[in-house]
Amino acid sequence: MSDRDDPTDILESLERAQDAFKMAGRGRAEFEEGISADDDWKTQLTKACRLIEVTDTLQAQGDYYTAVIEVSFGTIERSIEAYALAMSNDELQDFKDHEFSYKRAHQIGLFTKETAEDMKDLYSENRTESYYGGGRPTEEQADAMAELALAVHSFSVNQIREGGACLCD
């Protein structure tokens, strides 16, 4: 496989993962149920819906605060992206930087400048600390993030003129 000195199981798993994302020579791909392939905005919106479902599952199962926080930030970003893609000329590739979603939320009129900046600051100051830093997430943080994610998602969905894509209804 390789002349690298890394463990064989890692190299083989890495190759399988790379091949899986290329989706080449694997027969018919089995896509996640519920994720829309119609339009980019619907794809992002339905991803957010599925992330909300994951958050609910994690919270029901126990003390997975780090995961709830991570998934909640993902929900917020996908929800904002769905709105931006549906209501502007933005393209999916515009959203490669996590903080861009928050800045764009104000630019396209989804949130006021202050709210968008507060959400961006919440992301940059706390997501990084809870994920990469030495901080230990709390139940209160996880619950607050799940609540914020659901509120952003619901508001974004209600602002999109074309409806019918949200799985949360």
For each residue, the residues with C-beta under 8 A, 3 or more apart:
1: 8 11 12 15
2: 6 11
3:
4: 11
5:
6: 2 10 11
7: 10 11
8: 1 11 12
9: 12 13
10: 6 7 13 14
11: 1 2 4 6 7 8 14 15
12: 1 8 9 15 16
13: 9 10 16 17
14: 10 11 17 18
15: 1 11 12 18 19
16: 12 13 19 20
17: 13 14 20 21
18: 14 15 21 22
19: 15 16 22 24 25 26
20: 16 17 23 26
21: 17 18
22: 18 19
23: 20 26 29
24: 19
25: 19
26: 19 20 23 29
27:
28:
29: 23 26
30:
31: 35 37
32: 35 50
33:
34: 46 49 50 167
35: 31 32 43 46 47 50
36: 39 42 43 45 46 165
37: 31 43
38: 42 43 165
39: 36 42 43 85 86
40: 43 44 85 91 92
41: 44 45 81 82 83 84 85 86 160 165
42: 36 38 39 45 46 82 165
43: 35 36 37 38 39 40 46 47
44: 40 41 47 48 78 79 81 82 85 92
45: 36 41 42 48 49 78 79 82 86 156 157 160 165 166
46: 34 35 36 42 43 49 50 165 166 167
47: 35 43 44 50 51 78
48: 44 45 51 52 74 75 78 79 82 153 156
49: 34 45 46 52 53 153 166 167 168
50: 32 34 35 46 47 53 54 167
51: 47 48 54 55 71 72 74 75 78 149
52: 48 49 55 56 75 149 150 153 168
53: 49 50 56 57 167
54: 50 51 57 58 71
55: 51 52 58 59 68 71 72 75 146 149
56: 52 53 59 60
57: 53 54 60 61
58: 54 55 61 62 64 67 68 71
59: 55 56 64 68 142 143 146
60: 56 57
61: 57 58 64
62: 58
63: 139
64: 58 59 61 67 68 142
65: 68 69 137 138 139 141 142
66: 69 70 130 131 137
67: 58 64 70 71
68: 55 58 59 64 65 71 72 137 142 143 145 146
69: 65 66 72 73 126 127 130 131 137 141 142 145
70: 66 67 73 74 127 130 131
71: 51 54 55 58 67 68 74 75 149
72: 51 55 68 69 75 76 142 145 146 148 149
73: 69 70 76 77 98 123 127 145 149
74: 48 51 70 71 77 78
75: 48 51 52 55 71 72 78 79 149 150 152 153
76: 72 73 79 80 101 119 148 149 152 153
77: 73 74 80 81 95 98 101
78: 44 45 47 48 51 74 75 81 82
79: 44 45 48 75 76 82 83 149 152 153 156 157
80: 76 77 83 84 101 102 104 105 110 152 156
81: 41 44 77 78 84 85 92 95 101
82: 41 42 44 45 48 78 79 85 86 156 157 160
83: 41 79 80 86 87 105 108 110 156 159 160
84: 41 80 81 87 88 90 94 95 101 104 105 108 110
85: 39 40 41 44 81 82 88 90 91 92
86: 39 41 45 82 83 160 161 162
87: 83 84 108 159 160 161
88: 84 85 108
89:
90: 84 85 94 95 104 108
91: 40 85 94
92: 40 44 81 85 95
93: 96
94: 84 90 91 100 104
95: 77 81 84 90 92 100 101 104
96: 93 100
97: 100
98: 73 77 101 123 127
99: 102 103 120 123 124
100: 94 95 96 97 103 104
101: 76 77 80 81 84 95 98 104 105
102: 80 99 105 106 116 117 119 120 123
103: 99 100 106 107 116 120
104: 80 84 90 94 95 100 101 107 108
105: 80 83 84 101 102 108 110 111 115 116 119
106: 102 103 109 110 111 112 113 115 116 117
107: 103 104
108: 83 84 87 88 90 104 105
109: 106
110: 80 83 84 105 106 116 155 156 159
111: 105 106 115 116 119
112: 106 115 116
113: 106 116 117
114: 117 118
115: 105 106 111 112 118 119
116: 102 103 105 106 110 111 112 113 119 120
117: 102 106 113 114 120 121
118: 114 115 121 122
119: 76 102 105 111 115 116 122 123 152
120: 99 102 103 116 117 123 124
121: 117 118 124 125
122: 118 119 125 126 127
123: 73 98 99 102 119 120 126 127 128
124: 99 120 121 127 128
125: 121 122 128 129
126: 69 122 123 129 130 141
127: 69 70 73 98 122 123 124 130 131
128: 123 124 125 131 132 133
129: 125 126 132 133 134 135
130: 66 69 70 126 127 133 135 137 141
131: 66 69 70 127 128
132: 128 129
133: 128 129 130
134: 129
135: 129 130
136:
137: 65 66 68 69 130 141 142
138: 65 141 142
139: 63 65 142 143
140: 143 144
141: 65 69 126 130 137 138 144 145
142: 59 64 65 68 69 72 137 138 139 145 146
143: 59 68 139 140 146 147
144: 140 141 147 148
145: 68 69 72 73 141 142 148 149
146: 55 59 68 72 142 143 149 150
147: 143 144 150 151
148: 72 76 144 145 151 152
149: 51 52 55 71 72 73 75 76 79 145 146 152 153
150: 52 75 146 147 153 154
151: 147 148 154 155
152: 75 76 79 80 119 148 149 155 156
153: 48 49 52 75 76 79 149 150 156 157 168
154: 150 151 157 158 168
155: 110 151 152 158 159
156: 45 48 79 80 82 83 110 152 153 159 160
157: 45 79 82 153 154 160 163 166 168
158: 154 155
159: 83 87 110 155 156
160: 41 45 82 83 86 87 156 157 163 165
161: 86 87
162: 86 165
163: 157 160 166
164:
165: 36 38 41 42 45 46 160 162
166: 45 46 49 157 163 169
167: 34 46 49 50 53
168: 49 52 153 154 157
169: 166
